[in-house]
């Protein structure tokens, strides 16, 4: 019987295999964390700002109503949504909405009939904006 396989003696693992096992464990952990992050991201409703300005106020109301909800920009760390930035939207069910947008420069606009689906990304660009003041 080889001496490294004797009962009561700890078995030695070749250093290469030991490093490989540690690396494989780290890779598996990274994969699981990434998959969880992707699952979380996939379940979030997000607004993608494709307008040319920075938005400081973004509110949604069911189409045709004036019952605008909270300022969704409060969900962003800097409370603003830059061009090409995505914003988590909370407390909004799937449906069609009118959006009230106020830019950092004070200009205010509306976008009517925005289609929002829970867990998906929706966008507004300059062509969607009306009634800008």
N, C-alpha and C positions, 0 to 999 in steps of 0.2 A: 504494500500500500504506500503511495507517495506520502512523504512527510507533510505536505501541505493539505492533505485530505484526511488527516488523522482526527478522530473524534476528540473534541475538547480543545482543539487548536483552531484559532481563527484562520479562515482562509484568506489568502492574499489575492487581490485582483490586480491584474496588470495595470500599471499607471495609465496607459493609453485607454483601456476600457473604462477605467474609473473616470477619466476626463470626459470620455465620450458619453458615458451614462449621465454625468452631470449636465453636459451640454444638451443632450437629448431632453432631459427633464426641463431645463430652462426653455428650450424651444417649444416643448409641449405647453408649458405654462404661458408663454407669450402667445401661442396660438389660441389657447382657451380664452385668455383675456381679450385678445383682438376680436374673437368671435362674439364674446359677450358685448364688447363695445359696439360691434356692428349690429348686433341684435337690438341694443338700446337705441342706436341711431336710426335703425329701420322702424322702430315703433314711435318715433317722435314726429310730430307735425312741424314742418319748418317752412318759413317764408324766405324766398330767395330774392333779394333786392337787385333787380336788373335795371333799375332806373339809374340816371346819371348822377344822382345826388345822395347825400347822407341823410337818412331819415332819423328824426328824433322822437316822432310820435307815430305809432301804427295801431289803429283801432279797427275792429271788425264789427259789423251789425248785419243781422239777417237782411238779405236783399229787400229793398223797399221800406225798411224801417229806419228809425233814427236811434235805436237802442244800442249805441256803440259800447263795446266792452272796454276792458282795461287797456292801458297803453302797453302793448306787447314788447315795446322797446325796453321795458323794465326787466325783461328776461335776459338782456345782454349785459355783460360786465361793464361796458362803458355807456350803457343806456342809449346807444345809437346803432344804426345799421348802415354800414358803408356800402357803396356800389359793389356788387358781386359777393356780398356777405350773406350768410344764412342766419336766420333768427328762429329760435325755438318758439313755437306758438302753443300756448297752454289754455285750457278751458274752452276750447272751440270744437264742436262736433262737425262731422262731415256735412256739407251743404254749400249753398251759394250765398256769398256775402258781398256787401259793399264795404270798401276799405276807405278809411280816412287817413291821409298821409300828411304829415307836417315835416318839412325839411329843416335842417339846421339853420338855413338862411331865413326861415320864417314862412316861406312859400307853402301854401296848403293846397292839396288836390284830393280828388276822389277817384276811385276805380269801382265801377259797378259790375256786379255779377261774377265775382271772383269765385272760382270753383275750388273748394277746400275739401281734401279727403284726409281723414285721420291717418297718421303714420306715413304720409307722403309729403313731398316738397311741392309747393306751389309758388308761382312767381308773378311779379308785376313789372312791366317795363314802361318806358315813357309813352308808348303808343296806347297804353291802357288808361292813362290819366286824363281826367276831364275836370272842368270847373276849377282850374288852378287860379289862385288869387295871391 
